[in-house]
Amino acid sequence: MQNIELLEAIRDKGLRGESITHDEAVRAAQYPDLDALCDVANEICRHWQGTDVDSCSIVNARSGLCGEDCKWCAQATRHHTGCETYNFLDDNEVLRAAEANDRAGIRKFSLVTSGRTVSKHDLEKFCATYSRLTKETNLYLCASMGLLGEEEMKMLKDAGVKRYHCNMETSSKFFPTLCTSHTPDDKRRTIAAARKCGLEVCSGGIIGMGETMDDRIDFAFELAELGVDSVPINILNPIPGTPLEHTPLISEEDIIRTVALFRFILPTKSLRFAGGRMRLSHKSMLRIMTGGMNGVLMGDMLTTVSNTIADDRKLFHEAGLNF
């Protein structure tokens, strides 16, 4: 199959809502004309997602104090990062953050907690916060609270949560080199529990942690097999004090190409530009938003700072997107 035929096959499959094959993904990863690749990804993206930005924001409801050993994470207690630590963010602070996002036009909002999981006592407290958010805002509520079971998922759903977030982070093959305190199967069980309780699922990961492009392709196919609804794509921001602090930065071209590949493998899903994007050039961010990406995690991230909402508005306008 010649290059032009490859692009036509990818385009036709994407517009039908079909994923490309693994062989096609490997060939697309080596395709010489990156702009042509991105243009096809953009056409598929706009066909399924339209021109409205799928915006969301998070608040770090419990920070640090995590006993897991994820090598990328600033919140693990075994890593000396100077990360801010607290058990609970005050209810009123959460509400203020939610209302600010609501006023800014950001549609989805999530509480995120550090740690492997949350206790039932803590979950009851968070559910009370969600019940308040349901009554006092118009936000689409999401949650990210670690490895939970069906009982906990039902509690969240009853409190007004519609989507649960649990990142697979990277391919199952590469994951054990980054974390040994839990497994991809632990995450799959959490995702299955969310699904069984009628919650949508948001699951993606981080690129630039030393994985290969083949690992990223495997990762995207695993997400497709899981049938997730939303895929956040983070770019590693090597944080001093973590084992990955000296990891070489992934190139901007590789990031752009990875986003296009994810669109080809997950043609109908919402791909969400998340943490780490601040280090990219404006040109690269614009190419990504016109090269397969339709969603953005806006505002402050967990332990890093994202672009301001005003800057994001300008980017969306330049990309021909509505927010």
C-alpha positions, 0 to 999 in steps of 0.5 A: 500500500502506497502512502497516499493509499494508506491515508485514504484507507485511514480516512475512510475507516475513521469516517465510518467510526472504525479503528485502523489496524495495528499494521496501519498504525505502525505505518502511520507512525512512520509516515513522512508528511506529518501535516498530511497525517494531522489533516486527516486526523482533524477531518475524522475528529471534526466529523465525530466531535464537531467544533465545540471544545470538550472542556473540563477542569479538576480540583485537587481535593486531597494532595500528597501523602500517597503510598504508591510508587508511581515513578512520575508522580510528585504526590508519592511520599517516597519521592521528595518533591516538596508537594503540598499535602492536605487530607481534605480541601474545604467544601466551600473551596471546592464550591468556589472552584466549581462556580468559577469554572461554571462561570467560565463556561467549562462544562465538566468538573472533577474532584481528584484525590491522591492515594490508592483509594479512599475509605468509605468514611472519606467517600461519604464526605466527598459524596456530600460535596458532590450532592451540593455541587449537583444542587448548586451548579450546572456542571457535568460531574466527574470523579477520580479517586483511585481503585474503587469497587461497585459499592463505591461507584454506586455511592458516587453515581447516587451523589450526582457523578456521571463519569469516573476517571482512572488512567491506565497511564501507559501500555500494560507491557511498559507499566511495570517499569513505572509502578509496582504497587498496583497493576493494569488489571487493578485499573481494569477492575475499577473501570469495569466497576464504573461501567457496571454502575452506569458511569462513563469512563475517562482513561488515558495516560502520560506520554514521554515516560521513556516508552517507545512509539510501539508502546503508545500504539499498544496503549491506544489499542488497549484503551479502544478495547476497554471502550472508554469514553474520554482519553486524556493525553498528558505529556510528562513534566519531569518533576525534581525529586521523582525517579523520572526527573532526568527523563529526556523530553519527548519531541514536539513532533512525536507528541503531534504524531502520537495524537494523530495516531490516537485519533486513528485508533480511537476515531469516535472518542473524546481526546483530551489535551491534559497536563504538560502542554505548557512547555509546547510551542504555540505552533505545536499546540495549534497543530495538536488542536487541528490534528485530532484533539477535541478536548482540553483539561483547563485551569490548574493541574494537580501539581503543575500549572496549565495555560490560563483560560484566556490563553486557551480561548485564544488558541481555540479561536485560532484553531476554529473551535468554539468554547 
